[in-house]
Amino acid sequence: MSLTKSLSVDGSTLTIQIKGKFDFNLVQSFRQAYAQIEPNTNKVIIDLRETDYMDSSALGMLLNMKKTIESQVQTIEISNCQPQLKKILQISRFDKKFDIN
């Protein structure tokens, strides 16, 4: 399991990519990934393309992130979900809080 973050060339989009398990072991690194958002960053993408597992602590981390940065960015998007992860997000009604594609 690992987490990487990258900023678009113009600085407008921060992408946080999770590989493997998205669980309690990533709390510190996930929090650090969005802790210092550049002033001109207006979109955050959580890329779950290579994420194969997500538990309730991951849902909590997403909610904490939203609460922390929603006043700084216009869009928080969860992208490239595996079908089983998308189902977890929909059951938890995260599709009402985040853009999910």
Phi and psi restraints in degrees (range 20) as a CNS / XPLOR table:
assign (resid 1 and name C) (resid 2 and name N)
       (resid 2 and name CA) (resid 2 and name C) 1.0 -155.4 20.0 2
assign (resid 2 and name N) (resid 2 and name CA)
       (resid 2 and name C) (resid 3 and name N) 1.0 165.2 20.0 2
assign (resid 2 and name C) (resid 3 and name N)
       (resid 3 and name CA) (resid 3 and name C) 1.0 -135.1 20.0 2
assign (resid 3 and name N) (resid 3 and name CA)
       (resid 3 and name C) (resid 4 and name N) 1.0 132.5 20.0 2
assign (resid 3 and name C) (resid 4 and name N)
       (resid 4 and name CA) (resid 4 and name C) 1.0 -129.1 20.0 2
assign (resid 4 and name N) (resid 4 and name CA)
       (resid 4 and name C) (resid 5 and name N) 1.0 150.1 20.0 2
assign (resid 4 and name C) (resid 5 and name N)
       (resid 5 and name CA) (resid 5 and name C) 1.0 -129.4 20.0 2
assign (resid 5 and name N) (resid 5 and name CA)
       (resid 5 and name C) (resid 6 and name N) 1.0 148.9 20.0 2
assign (resid 5 and name C) (resid 6 and name N)
       (resid 6 and name CA) (resid 6 and name C) 1.0 -146.6 20.0 2
assign (resid 6 and name N) (resid 6 and name CA)
       (resid 6 and name C) (resid 7 and name N) 1.0 150.2 20.0 2
assign (resid 6 and name C) (resid 7 and name N)
       (resid 7 and name CA) (resid 7 and name C) 1.0 -112.7 20.0 2
assign (resid 7 and name N) (resid 7 and name CA)
       (resid 7 and name C) (resid 8 and name N) 1.0 136.8 20.0 2
assign (resid 7 and name C) (resid 8 and name N)
       (resid 8 and name CA) (resid 8 and name C) 1.0 -63.0 20.0 2
assign (resid 8 and name N) (resid 8 and name CA)
       (resid 8 and name C) (resid 9 and name N) 1.0 161.3 20.0 2
assign (resid 8 and name C) (resid 9 and name N)
       (resid 9 and name CA) (resid 9 and name C) 1.0 -55.7 20.0 2
assign (resid 9 and name N) (resid 9 and name CA)
       (resid 9 and name C) (resid 10 and name N) 1.0 -41.5 20.0 2
assign (resid 9 and name C) (resid 10 and name N)
       (resid 10 and name CA) (resid 10 and name C) 1.0 -84.2 20.0 2
assign (resid 10 and name N) (resid 10 and name CA)
       (resid 10 and name C) (resid 11 and name N) 1.0 -2.5 20.0 2
assign (resid 10 and name C) (resid 11 and name N)
       (resid 11 and name CA) (resid 11 and name C) 1.0 80.1 20.0 2
assign (resid 11 and name N) (resid 11 and name CA)
       (resid 11 and name C) (resid 12 and name N) 1.0 4.9 20.0 2
assign (resid 11 and name C) (resid 12 and name N)
       (resid 12 and name CA) (resid 12 and name C) 1.0 -84.0 20.0 2
assign (resid 12 and name N) (resid 12 and name CA)
       (resid 12 and name C) (resid 13 and name N) 1.0 -19.2 20.0 2
assign (resid 12 and name C) (resid 13 and name N)
       (resid 13 and name CA) (resid 13 and name C) 1.0 -129.4 20.0 2
assign (resid 13 and name N) (resid 13 and name CA)
       (resid 13 and name C) (resid 14 and name N) 1.0 125.6 20.0 2
assign (resid 13 and name C) (resid 14 and name N)
       (resid 14 and name CA) (resid 14 and name C) 1.0 -102.7 20.0 2
assign (resid 14 and name N) (resid 14 and name CA)
       (resid 14 and name C) (resid 15 and name N) 1.0 125.9 20.0 2
assign (resid 14 and name C) (resid 15 and name N)
       (resid 15 and name CA) (resid 15 and name C) 1.0 -113.8 20.0 2
assign (resid 15 and name N) (resid 15 and name CA)
       (resid 15 and name C) (resid 16 and name N) 1.0 127.9 20.0 2
assign (resid 15 and name C) (resid 16 and name N)
       (resid 16 and name CA) (resid 16 and name C) 1.0 -114.0 20.0 2
assign (resid 16 and name N) (resid 16 and name CA)
       (resid 16 and name C) (resid 17 and name N) 1.0 117.0 20.0 2
assign (resid 16 and name C) (resid 17 and name N)
       (resid 17 and name CA) (resid 17 and name C) 1.0 -108.6 20.0 2
assign (resid 17 and name N) (resid 17 and name CA)
       (resid 17 and name C) (resid 18 and name N) 1.0 131.2 20.0 2
assign (resid 17 and name C) (resid 18 and name N)
       (resid 18 and name CA) (resid 18 and name C) 1.0 -109.1 20.0 2
assign (resid 18 and name N) (resid 18 and name CA)
       (resid 18 and name C) (resid 19 and name N) 1.0 128.2 20.0 2
assign (resid 18 and name C) (resid 19 and name N)
       (resid 19 and name CA) (resid 19 and name C) 1.0 -115.2 20.0 2
assign (resid 19 and name N) (resid 19 and name CA)
       (resid 19 and name C) (resid 20 and name N) 1.0 132.6 20.0 2
assign (resid 19 and name C) (resid 20 and name N)
       (resid 20 and name CA) (resid 20 and name C) 1.0 85.9 20.0 2
assign (resid 20 and name N) (resid 20 and name CA)
       (resid 20 and name C) (resid 21 and name N) 1.0 -128.3 20.0 2
assign (resid 20 and name C) (resid 21 and name N)
       (resid 21 and name CA) (resid 21 and name C) 1.0 -91.7 20.0 2
assign (resid 21 and name N) (resid 21 and name CA)
       (resid 21 and name C) (resid 22 and name N) 1.0 133.3 20.0 2
assign (resid 21 and name C) (resid 22 and name N)
       (resid 22 and name CA) (resid 22 and name C) 1.0 -104.1 20.0 2
assign (resid 22 and name N) (resid 22 and name CA)
       (resid 22 and name C) (resid 23 and name N) 1.0 92.8 20.0 2
assign (resid 22 and name C) (resid 23 and name N)
       (resid 23 and name CA) (resid 23 and name C) 1.0 -143.6 20.0 2
assign (resid 23 and name N) (resid 23 and name CA)
       (resid 23 and name C) (resid 24 and name N) 1.0 -168.1 20.0 2
assign (resid 23 and name C) (resid 24 and name N)
       (resid 24 and name CA) (resid 24 and name C) 1.0 -55.4 20.0 2
assign (resid 24 and name N) (resid 24 and name CA)
       (resid 24 and name C) (resid 25 and name N) 1.0 -28.1 20.0 2
assign (resid 24 and name C) (resid 25 and name N)
       (resid 25 and name CA) (resid 25 and name C) 1.0 -64.1 20.0 2
assign (resid 25 and name N) (resid 25 and name CA)
       (resid 25 and name C) (resid 26 and name N) 1.0 -16.3 20.0 2
assign (resid 25 and name C) (resid 26 and name N)
       (resid 26 and name CA) (resid 26 and name C) 1.0 -99.7 20.0 2
assign (resid 26 and name N) (resid 26 and name CA)
       (resid 26 and name C) (resid 27 and name N) 1.0 5.2 20.0 2
assign (resid 26 and name C) (resid 27 and name N)
       (resid 27 and name CA) (resid 27 and name C) 1.0 -52.1 20.0 2
assign (resid 27 and name N) (resid 27 and name CA)
       (resid 27 and name C) (resid 28 and name N) 1.0 -54.7 20.0 2
assign (resid 27 and name C) (resid 28 and name N)
       (resid 28 and name CA) (resid 28 and name C) 1.0 -64.5 20.0 2
assign (resid 28 and name N) (resid 28 and name CA)
       (resid 28 and name C) (resid 29 and name N) 1.0 -49.2 20.0 2
assign (resid 28 and name C) (resid 29 and name N)
       (resid 29 and name CA) (resid 29 and name C) 1.0 -67.5 20.0 2
assign (resid 29 and name N) (resid 29 and name CA)
       (resid 29 and name C) (resid 30 and name N) 1.0 -34.4 20.0 2
assign (resid 29 and name C) (resid 30 and name N)
       (resid 30 and name CA) (resid 30 and name C) 1.0 -66.2 20.0 2
assign (resid 30 and name N) (resid 30 and name CA)
       (resid 30 and name C) (resid 31 and name N) 1.0 -44.2 20.0 2
assign (resid 30 and name C) (resid 31 and name N)
       (resid 31 and name CA) (resid 31 and name C) 1.0 -62.1 20.0 2
assign (resid 31 and name N) (resid 31 and name CA)
       (resid 31 and name C) (resid 32 and name N) 1.0 -42.1 20.0 2
assign (resid 31 and name C) (resid 32 and name N)
       (resid 32 and name CA) (resid 32 and name C) 1.0 -65.9 20.0 2
assign (resid 32 and name N) (resid 32 and name CA)
       (resid 32 and name C) (resid 33 and name N) 1.0 -30.4 20.0 2
assign (resid 32 and name C) (resid 33 and name N)
       (resid 33 and name CA) (resid 33 and name C) 1.0 -63.2 20.0 2
assign (resid 33 and name N) (resid 33 and name CA)
       (resid 33 and name C) (resid 34 and name N) 1.0 -32.5 20.0 2
assign (resid 33 and name C) (resid 34 and name N)
       (resid 34 and name CA) (resid 34 and name C) 1.0 -111.9 20.0 2
assign (resid 34 and name N) (resid 34 and name CA)
       (resid 34 and name C) (resid 35 and name N) 1.0 5.8 20.0 2
assign (resid 34 and name C) (resid 35 and name N)
       (resid 35 and name CA) (resid 35 and name C) 1.0 -62.1 20.0 2
assign (resid 35 and name N) (resid 35 and name CA)
       (resid 35 and name C) (resid 36 and name N) 1.0 -39.3 20.0 2
assign (resid 35 and name C) (resid 36 and name N)
       (resid 36 and name CA) (resid 36 and name C) 1.0 -122.1 20.0 2
assign (resid 36 and name N) (resid 36 and name CA)
       (resid 36 and name C) (resid 37 and name N) 1.0 89.1 20.0 2
assign (resid 36 and name C) (resid 37 and name N)
       (resid 37 and name CA) (resid 37 and name C) 1.0 -87.0 20.0 2
assign (resid 37 and name N) (resid 37 and name CA)
       (resid 37 and name C) (resid 38 and name N) 1.0 134.1 20.0 2
assign (resid 37 and name C) (resid 38 and name N)
       (resid 38 and name CA) (resid 38 and name C) 1.0 -63.3 20.0 2
assign (resid 38 and name N) (resid 38 and name CA)
       (resid 38 and name C) (resid 39 and name N) 1.0 147.1 20.0 2
assign (resid 38 and name C) (resid 39 and name N)
       (resid 39 and name CA) (resid 39 and name C) 1.0 -58.6 20.0 2
assign (resid 39 and name N) (resid 39 and name CA)
       (resid 39 and name C) (resid 40 and name N) 1.0 -32.1 20.0 2
assign (resid 39 and name C) (resid 40 and name N)
       (resid 40 and name CA) (resid 40 and name C) 1.0 -93.1 20.0 2
assign (resid 40 and name N) (resid 40 and name CA)
       (resid 40 and name C) (resid 41 and name N) 1.0 6.6 20.0 2
assign (resid 40 and name C) (resid 41 and name N)
       (resid 41 and name CA) (resid 41 and name C) 1.0 -80.0 20.0 2
assign (resid 41 and name N) (resid 41 and name CA)
       (resid 41 and name C) (resid 42 and name N) 1.0 121.9 20.0 2
assign (resid 41 and name C) (resid 42 and name N)
       (resid 42 and name CA) (resid 42 and name C) 1.0 -119.4 20.0 2
assign (resid 42 and name N) (resid 42 and name CA)
       (resid 42 and name C) (resid 43 and name N) 1.0 1.7 20.0 2
assign (resid 42 and name C) (resid 43 and name N)
       (resid 43 and name CA) (resid 43 and name C) 1.0 -143.1 20.0 2
assign (resid 43 and name N) (resid 43 and name CA)
       (resid 43 and name C) (resid 44 and name N) 1.0 135.9 20.0 2
assign (resid 43 and name C) (resid 44 and name N)
       (resid 44 and name CA) (resid 44 and name C) 1.0 -121.2 20.0 2
assign (resid 44 and name N) (resid 44 and name CA)
       (resid 44 and name C) (resid 45 and name N) 1.0 128.9 20.0 2
assign (resid 44 and name C) (resid 45 and name N)
       (resid 45 and name CA) (resid 45 and name C) 1.0 -114.8 20.0 2
assign (resid 45 and name N) (resid 45 and name CA)
       (resid 45 and name C) (resid 46 and name N) 1.0 126.6 20.0 2
assign (resid 45 and name C) (resid 46 and name N)
       (resid 46 and name CA) (resid 46 and name C) 1.0 -99.3 20.0 2
assign (resid 46 and name N) (resid 46 and name CA)
       (resid 46 and name C) (resid 47 and name N) 1.0 108.2 20.0 2
assign (resid 46 and name C) (resid 47 and name N)
       (resid 47 and name CA) (resid 47 and name C) 1.0 -93.9 20.0 2
assign (resid 47 and name N) (resid 47 and name CA)
       (resid 47 and name C) (resid 48 and name N) 1.0 113.3 20.0 2
assign (resid 47 and name C) (resid 48 and name N)
       (resid 48 and name CA) (resid 48 and name C) 1.0 -105.7 20.0 2
assign (resid 48 and name N) (resid 48 and name CA)
       (resid 48 and name C) (resid 49 and name N) 1.0 22.6 20.0 2
assign (resid 48 and name C) (resid 49 and name N)
       (resid 49 and name CA) (resid 49 and name C) 1.0 -52.7 20.0 2
assign (resid 49 and name N) (resid 49 and name CA)
       (resid 49 and name C) (resid 50 and name N) 1.0 -41.8 20.0 2
assign (resid 49 and name C) (resid 50 and name N)
       (resid 50 and name CA) (resid 50 and name C) 1.0 -109.5 20.0 2
assign (resid 50 and name N) (resid 50 and name CA)
       (resid 50 and name C) (resid 51 and name N) 1.0 22.6 20.0 2
assign (resid 50 and name C) (resid 51 and name N)
       (resid 51 and name CA) (resid 51 and name C) 1.0 -95.8 20.0 2
assign (resid 51 and name N) (resid 51 and name CA)
       (resid 51 and name C) (resid 52 and name N) 1.0 126.0 20.0 2
assign (resid 51 and name C) (resid 52 and name N)
       (resid 52 and name CA) (resid 52 and name C) 1.0 -112.6 20.0 2
assign (resid 52 and name N) (resid 52 and name CA)
       (resid 52 and name C) (resid 53 and name N) 1.0 -1.4 20.0 2
assign (resid 52 and name C) (resid 53 and name N)
       (resid 53 and name CA) (resid 53 and name C) 1.0 -153.7 20.0 2
assign (resid 53 and name N) (resid 53 and name CA)
       (resid 53 and name C) (resid 54 and name N) 1.0 140.4 20.0 2
assign (resid 53 and name C) (resid 54 and name N)
       (resid 54 and name CA) (resid 54 and name C) 1.0 -145.0 20.0 2
assign (resid 54 and name N) (resid 54 and name CA)
       (resid 54 and name C) (resid 55 and name N) 1.0 133.6 20.0 2
assign (resid 54 and name C) (resid 55 and name N)
       (resid 55 and name CA) (resid 55 and name C) 1.0 -118.1 20.0 2
assign (resid 55 and name N) (resid 55 and name CA)
       (resid 55 and name C) (resid 56 and name N) 1.0 -173.3 20.0 2
assign (resid 55 and name C) (resid 56 and name N)
       (resid 56 and name CA) (resid 56 and name C) 1.0 -65.0 20.0 2
assign (resid 56 and name N) (resid 56 and name CA)
       (resid 56 and name C) (resid 57 and name N) 1.0 -28.8 20.0 2
assign (resid 56 and name C) (resid 57 and name N)
       (resid 57 and name CA) (resid 57 and name C) 1.0 -66.8 20.0 2
assign (resid 57 and name N) (resid 57 and name CA)
       (resid 57 and name C) (resid 58 and name N) 1.0 -32.0 20.0 2
assign (resid 57 and name C) (resid 58 and name N)
       (resid 58 and name CA) (resid 58 and name C) 1.0 -64.9 20.0 2
assign (resid 58 and name N) (resid 58 and name CA)
       (resid 58 and name C) (resid 59 and name N) 1.0 -40.7 20.0 2
assign (resid 58 and name C) (resid 59 and name N)
       (resid 59 and name CA) (resid 59 and name C) 1.0 -62.8 20.0 2
assign (resid 59 and name N) (resid 59 and name CA)
       (resid 59 and name C) (resid 60 and name N) 1.0 -41.4 20.0 2
assign (resid 59 and name C) (resid 60 and name N)
       (resid 60 and name CA) (resid 60 and name C) 1.0 -63.1 20.0 2
assign (resid 60 and name N) (resid 60 and name CA)
       (resid 60 and name C) (resid 61 and name N) 1.0 -40.1 20.0 2
assign (resid 60 and name C) (resid 61 and name N)
       (resid 61 and name CA) (resid 61 and name C) 1.0 -63.4 20.0 2
assign (resid 61 and name N) (resid 61 and name CA)
       (resid 61 and name C) (resid 62 and name N) 1.0 -40.0 20.0 2
assign (resid 61 and name C) (resid 62 and name N)
       (resid 62 and name CA) (resid 62 and name C) 1.0 -64.1 20.0 2
assign (resid 62 and name N) (resid 62 and name CA)
       (resid 62 and name C) (resid 63 and name N) 1.0 -42.2 20.0 2
assign (resid 62 and name C) (resid 63 and name N)
       (resid 63 and name CA) (resid 63 and name C) 1.0 -65.1 20.0 2
assign (resid 63 and name N) (resid 63 and name CA)
       (resid 63 and name C) (resid 64 and name N) 1.0 -42.8 20.0 2
assign (resid 63 and name C) (resid 64 and name N)
       (resid 64 and name CA) (resid 64 and name C) 1.0 -62.5 20.0 2
assign (resid 64 and name N) (resid 64 and name CA)
       (resid 64 and name C) (resid 65 and name N) 1.0 -40.4 20.0 2
assign (resid 64 and name C) (resid 65 and name N)
       (resid 65 and name CA) (resid 65 and name C) 1.0 -61.2 20.0 2
assign (resid 65 and name N) (resid 65 and name CA)
       (resid 65 and name C) (resid 66 and name N) 1.0 -47.0 20.0 2
assign (resid 65 and name C) (resid 66 and name N)
       (resid 66 and name CA) (resid 66 and name C) 1.0 -58.9 20.0 2
assign (resid 66 and name N) (resid 66 and name CA)
       (resid 66 and name C) (resid 67 and name N) 1.0 -45.7 20.0 2
assign (resid 66 and name C) (resid 67 and name N)
       (resid 67 and name CA) (resid 67 and name C) 1.0 -62.1 20.0 2
assign (resid 67 and name N) (resid 67 and name CA)
       (resid 67 and name C) (resid 68 and name N) 1.0 -37.9 20.0 2
assign (resid 67 and name C) (resid 68 and name N)
       (resid 68 and name CA) (resid 68 and name C) 1.0 -73.5 20.0 2
assign (resid 68 and name N) (resid 68 and name CA)
       (resid 68 and name C) (resid 69 and name N) 1.0 -41.2 20.0 2
assign (resid 68 and name C) (resid 69 and name N)
       (resid 69 and name CA) (resid 69 and name C) 1.0 -110.2 20.0 2
assign (resid 69 and name N) (resid 69 and name CA)
       (resid 69 and name C) (resid 70 and name N) 1.0 -3.0 20.0 2
assign (resid 69 and name C) (resid 70 and name N)
       (resid 70 and name CA) (resid 70 and name C) 1.0 -61.3 20.0 2
assign (resid 70 and name N) (resid 70 and name CA)
       (resid 70 and name C) (resid 71 and name N) 1.0 -24.2 20.0 2
assign (resid 70 and name C) (resid 71 and name N)
       (resid 71 and name CA) (resid 71 and name C) 1.0 -81.2 20.0 2
assign (resid 71 and name N) (resid 71 and name CA)
       (resid 71 and name C) (resid 72 and name N) 1.0 -12.6 20.0 2
assign (resid 71 and name C) (resid 72 and name N)
       (resid 72 and name CA) (resid 72 and name C) 1.0 -99.7 20.0 2
assign (resid 72 and name N) (resid 72 and name CA)
       (resid 72 and name C) (resid 73 and name N) 1.0 -26.0 20.0 2
assign (resid 72 and name C) (resid 73 and name N)
       (resid 73 and name CA) (resid 73 and name C) 1.0 -122.8 20.0 2
assign (resid 73 and name N) (resid 73 and name CA)
       (resid 73 and name C) (resid 74 and name N) 1.0 157.5 20.0 2
assign (resid 73 and name C) (resid 74 and name N)
       (resid 74 and name CA) (resid 74 and name C) 1.0 -85.8 20.0 2
assign (resid 74 and name N) (resid 74 and name CA)
       (resid 74 and name C) (resid 75 and name N) 1.0 -36.6 20.0 2
assign (resid 74 and name C) (resid 75 and name N)
       (resid 75 and name CA) (resid 75 and name C) 1.0 -133.8 20.0 2
assign (resid 75 and name N) (resid 75 and name CA)
       (resid 75 and name C) (resid 76 and name N) 1.0 135.4 20.0 2
assign (resid 75 and name C) (resid 76 and name N)
       (resid 76 and name CA) (resid 76 and name C) 1.0 -122.0 20.0 2
assign (resid 76 and name N) (resid 76 and name CA)
       (resid 76 and name C) (resid 77 and name N) 1.0 118.3 20.0 2
assign (resid 76 and name C) (resid 77 and name N)
       (resid 77 and name CA) (resid 77 and name C) 1.0 -120.2 20.0 2
assign (resid 77 and name N) (resid 77 and name CA)
       (resid 77 and name C) (resid 78 and name N) 1.0 137.2 20.0 2
assign (resid 77 and name C) (resid 78 and name N)
       (resid 78 and name CA) (resid 78 and name C) 1.0 -106.5 20.0 2
assign (resid 78 and name N) (resid 78 and name CA)
       (resid 78 and name C) (resid 79 and name N) 1.0 118.9 20.0 2
assign (resid 78 and name C) (resid 79 and name N)
       (resid 79 and name CA) (resid 79 and name C) 1.0 -124.5 20.0 2
assign (resid 79 and name N) (resid 79 and name CA)
       (resid 79 and name C) (resid 80 and name N) 1.0 161.9 20.0 2
assign (resid 79 and name C) (resid 80 and name N)
       (resid 80 and name CA) (resid 80 and name C) 1.0 57.5 20.0 2
assign (resid 80 and name N) (resid 80 and name CA)
       (resid 80 and name C) (resid 81 and name N) 1.0 41.5 20.0 2
assign (resid 80 and name C) (resid 81 and name N)
       (resid 81 and name CA) (resid 81 and name C) 1.0 -72.4 20.0 2
assign (resid 81 and name N) (resid 81 and name CA)
       (resid 81 and name C) (resid 82 and name N) 1.0 138.5 20.0 2
assign (resid 81 and name C) (resid 82 and name N)
       (resid 82 and name CA) (resid 82 and name C) 1.0 -67.9 20.0 2
assign (resid 82 and name N) (resid 82 and name CA)
       (resid 82 and name C) (resid 83 and name N) 1.0 153.2 20.0 2
assign (resid 82 and name C) (resid 83 and name N)
       (resid 83 and name CA) (resid 83 and name C) 1.0 -53.8 20.0 2
assign (resid 83 and name N) (resid 83 and name CA)
       (resid 83 and name C) (resid 84 and name N) 1.0 -41.0 20.0 2
assign (resid 83 and name C) (resid 84 and name N)
       (resid 84 and name CA) (resid 84 and name C) 1.0 -67.5 20.0 2
assign (resid 84 and name N) (resid 84 and name CA)
       (resid 84 and name C) (resid 85 and name N) 1.0 -33.4 20.0 2
assign (resid 84 and name C) (resid 85 and name N)
       (resid 85 and name CA) (resid 85 and name C) 1.0 -73.5 20.0 2
assign (resid 85 and name N) (resid 85 and name CA)
       (resid 85 and name C) (resid 86 and name N) 1.0 -38.8 20.0 2
assign (resid 85 and name C) (resid 86 and name N)
       (resid 86 and name CA) (resid 86 and name C) 1.0 -61.2 20.0 2
assign (resid 86 and name N) (resid 86 and name CA)
       (resid 86 and name C) (resid 87 and name N) 1.0 -37.9 20.0 2
assign (resid 86 and name C) (resid 87 and name N)
       (resid 87 and name CA) (resid 87 and name C) 1.0 -64.8 20.0 2
assign (resid 87 and name N) (resid 87 and name CA)
       (resid 87 and name C) (resid 88 and name N) 1.0 -43.1 20.0 2
assign (resid 87 and name C) (resid 88 and name N)
       (resid 88 and name CA) (resid 88 and name C) 1.0 -59.5 20.0 2
assign (resid 88 and name N) (resid 88 and name CA)
       (resid 88 and name C) (resid 89 and name N) 1.0 -44.9 20.0 2
assign (resid 88 and name C) (resid 89 and name N)
       (resid 89 and name CA) (resid 89 and name C) 1.0 -64.3 20.0 2
assign (resid 89 and name N) (resid 89 and name CA)
       (resid 89 and name C) (resid 90 and name N) 1.0 -39.4 20.0 2
assign (resid 89 and name C) (resid 90 and name N)
       (resid 90 and name CA) (resid 90 and name C) 1.0 -70.5 20.0 2
assign (resid 90 and name N) (resid 90 and name CA)
       (resid 90 and name C) (resid 91 and name N) 1.0 -41.5 20.0 2
assign (resid 90 and name C) (resid 91 and name N)
       (resid 91 and name CA) (resid 91 and name C) 1.0 -61.4 20.0 2
assign (resid 91 and name N) (resid 91 and name CA)
       (resid 91 and name C) (resid 92 and name N) 1.0 -37.0 20.0 2
assign (resid 91 and name C) (resid 92 and name N)
       (resid 92 and name CA) (resid 92 and name C) 1.0 -82.0 20.0 2
assign (resid 92 and name N) (resid 92 and name CA)
       (resid 92 and name C) (resid 93 and name N) 1.0 1.3 20.0 2
assign (resid 92 and name C) (resid 93 and name N)
       (resid 93 and name CA) (resid 93 and name C) 1.0 63.4 20.0 2
assign (resid 93 and name N) (resid 93 and name CA)
       (resid 93 and name C) (resid 94 and name N) 1.0 27.9 20.0 2
assign (resid 93 and name C) (resid 94 and name N)
       (resid 94 and name CA) (resid 94 and name C) 1.0 -70.8 20.0 2
assign (resid 94 and name N) (resid 94 and name CA)
       (resid 94 and name C) (resid 95 and name N) 1.0 -18.8 20.0 2
assign (resid 94 and name C) (resid 95 and name N)
       (resid 95 and name CA) (resid 95 and name C) 1.0 -66.5 20.0 2
assign (resid 95 and name N) (resid 95 and name CA)
       (resid 95 and name C) (resid 96 and name N) 1.0 -14.6 20.0 2
assign (resid 95 and name C) (resid 96 and name N)
       (resid 96 and name CA) (resid 96 and name C) 1.0 -86.2 20.0 2
assign (resid 96 and name N) (resid 96 and name CA)
       (resid 96 and name C) (resid 97 and name N) 1.0 -19.3 20.0 2
assign (resid 96 and name C) (resid 97 and name N)
       (resid 97 and name CA) (resid 97 and name C) 1.0 -105.6 20.0 2
assign (resid 97 and name N) (resid 97 and name CA)
       (resid 97 and name C) (resid 98 and name N) 1.0 -25.9 20.0 2
assign (resid 97 and name C) (resid 98 and name N)
       (resid 98 and name CA) (resid 98 and name C) 1.0 -129.4 20.0 2
assign (resid 98 and name N) (resid 98 and name CA)
       (resid 98 and name C) (resid 99 and name N) 1.0 156.9 20.0 2
assign (resid 98 and name C) (resid 99 and name N)
       (resid 99 and name CA) (resid 99 and name C) 1.0 -81.2 20.0 2
assign (resid 99 and name N) (resid 99 and name CA)
       (resid 99 and name C) (resid 100 and name N) 1.0 122.1 20.0 2
assign (resid 99 and name C) (resid 100 and name N)
       (resid 100 and name CA) (resid 100 and name C) 1.0 -119.9 20.0 2
assign (resid 100 and name N) (resid 100 and name CA)
       (resid 100 and name C) (resid 101 and name N) 1.0 124.4 20.0 2
